[in-house]
Amino acid sequence: MPHDRTPPEHAAPEAVAPETSAQEAAGSEPGPRTPASGRRTRRSRLRRRLVVGLVSVLALALCATAGLLWLAAGRLVRPMDDTPLNTYIVASAPGEVTLPATADSRYAGVFGLIWQDEETGLRHHGTLGPVLASDDDTVTRELTSEASPAPGAEAKVIVTVWNSDPEQALGLAHQEVTYPGELGPMPAWFLPGSGTTWVIQVHGLGAGRAAGLRTMPQLHDLGHPVLDITYRNDPGAPRDGSNTRHFGDTEWRDLDAAVRYARAQGATGVVLLGHSMGGGIVETYLQRAADTSAVRAVVLDSPALDYRATFDTIADGLGLPAPVAALQAGIVGLRSGVDFDDVDALAANRRGGGPKQPVLLFHGTGDTVVPYASSAEFAHDWPDKVELVTVEGASHTGAWNADPRAYAEELAAFLALHT
């Protein structure tokens, strides 16, 4: 009953209103209501309403955030062939293209460019070469492509330089093969070589086999046969029913099958080369496979060694608070059915005494997906086994793109020493 309303005349003298004091409840005569006490009561009600309103707003915000994170997690766990576009074409001319000035468009090196035709919705792919001109607003670079992008078309600079097969992109004769996985035949590109130590390449999340085209010419020149594999739930590969990525927790078994296939085809040893999540798959394979004796050496490029740190890095790059990053990791784990402690390569190596094979590790300091710090930590833990090549400013899996010649020299020296 409100304080500013007096009891009705017929009320029993011993009746106690809910808002009465302990003294009044004990039977003492209630004091008169003053204007000040009425104001305090109204302020109290206002505060309660404000608290309830704030709690409601926070609950709605939390639900909205969780919903957005659930959708974002879906893009991480599901195979993707529709890379989001984040820039646009300012202008183009034969052999060149102008883009807005960003860290990606300014960075020296060799990159791919994808853009979308506004009328047809089709995507095109070209190769970005050296910077020809730049100012505060735009960057003009060489562009090698069959089609010319139209001004205004949505686009993105990517590390996948070529988007075809080895013969179309590089003029390298290859074979379309399959290797027997536990879910069925797994497609792969095989590039024959004169040696008997095969290099098995494992791509990252959403990248596809084309990511491995960058190192194929050099590996071919060095005489190594190359097997560029797919794994479960890749386009064209068998699906496991979930149609989701499992961050190496199941995919390592497809790499295990690829190693057995190489040995059955005459390989006397293998080198495992993994990019991003592919690096995580390599490390999980090395921890779980019954027989890794064929592995002579390991090459990792921006490897996902600690997924919780990866989600923290992605959230930080998006300007999200740390609790959101933790929530994101939980949601991705829920959607993928993966406990990220089970695919933590840093922790697994510490438990197991470190890498059994020599490791060459490339990582750029400009990586906003997989933290450079994880690779630095790995190299620090095992300095006698892990050689870290730091590429200043390079983006995620962009060490080759930043300086293909330097990358090739490091790779050749490592393989000469360990194969």
Residue, then its C-alpha position, 0 to 999 in steps of 0.5 A: m500500500p503506498h505511503d501517501r495514502t491513509p488507511p481507510e476508516h474501517a480498517a482494524p486498528e491492529a492491521v499492519a501495512p506491508e511498508t510499516s516499520a518494525q516499531e509499527a509492527a510491534g504495535s506503536e502508533p505510526g508517525p505522520r507521513t512527511p513530504a520528505s518521506g514521500r519523496r524518498t519512497r518515490r525515489s526508491r520506486l524509481r530506482r527499482r524500476l531503473v534497475v529492472g529496466l537495466v537488467s532487462v536491457l542487459a538480458l536482451a543485449l546478452c541474448a542478441t550477442a549470443g545470437l550473433l556469436w552463434l551465427a558467427a560460429g556457424r561460419l567458422v565451423r562450416p566449410m566455406d567457399d564464399t569468402p566475405l568481401n571487405t573492399y572495392i574496386v576504385a578503378s581498373a585499366p589493362g594490367e592494373v587495378t586501383l584499390p582503397a589504401t589499406a594495410d592489405s592493399r599496401y603490403a608489398g609482395v604477391f597476392g590474389l584479388i577476388w571481386q564480384d560482378e554486380e550483374t551476374g554475382l559471379r566471382h573472378h580471381g586475379t593476381l596482384g603484383p607490385v605497387l605501381a602508385s599510391d597516395d593517402d587514399t588509394v593504391t594502384r597495383e599490377l593485376t594479372s587476370e582474364a577479366s577486368p574488374a568494374p569500378g565499384a565492384e566488391a573485392k578482397v585481397i587474399v593470400t591465395v594467389w591462384n585459384s585453379d589447379p597446378e597445370q592451369a595456374l603454374g603449367l605443372a603436370h599433375q594427377e587427380v588422385t584419391y586416397p582411401g579415407e575412413l569415410g571414402p575416397m579423398p580427392a588430392w592433387f599429386l605432383p610427381g617428383s624425382g625423389t622418394t620423400w613426399v611433401i603432403q600439404v594440408h590447407g587451412l579453414g576455408a582455403g582449399r588445395a589452391a593454397g598449396l600452389r604457392t610452394m609447389p614450383q619450388l618443391h617440384d624443382l627440389g624433386h619432392p613429389v607433392l600430395d595436396i590433400t583434402y579432408r572430410n567435409d571439404p568441397g568434393a570430399p566425403r562428409d561425416g554427417s555433421n558438415t562442420r569443421h572439427f579443428g583437427d579433432t577428426e581431420w587428423r585421421d584423413l591426414d593419417a590415411a594420406v600418409r599411409y597412401a604415400r607409403a603404399q605408393g613408394a614414399t620412403g618418408v614424408v614432410l608434412l606442410g600445414h597452413s593455419m588449421g592445417g598446421g593444427i591438423v598436422e600437430t594433432y596427427l603427430q600426437r595421436a597417430a599410432d605410427t608417425s615413423a615416416v615423418r621426416a620433418v614438419v613445416l608449419d605456416s601460421p599454425a593454429l596451435d592454441y584455438r582459445a588464443t586464436f579466438d581471443t585474437i580474432a575478438d581483439g581485432l574486432g574490438l570485442p571485450a575479452p568475455v565475448a571472446a571466451l563466449q565465442a570459444g564456448i559457442v564454437g566448441l558447442r557447434s563443432g562438438v570439440d573440446f579445444d583442450d583436446v586440440d591444444a598443440l602447445a599443451a600436448n607437446r609439453r605433456g609429450g616432451g616436445p616435437k619428435q621431428p624438426v619443425l620449420l615455422f613461418h609466422g607474420t607479426g601482422d597476423t590478426v587470426v592466429p596469434y604470432a605469440s603462439s608460434a613464438e611460445f612454441a619455438h621458445d619451448w623447444p629451441d632445439k627442434v623448432e626454427l621460427v622464421t618471423v616475417e614482419g607485418a605479414s598477414h595470416t599465412g602471408a609469409w610466402n606472399a610477403d617475400p616468395r624468394a626469402y620463403a623459398e630459401e628458408l624452405a630449401a635449406f630446411l629440406a636439404l638438411h632434414t630429407 
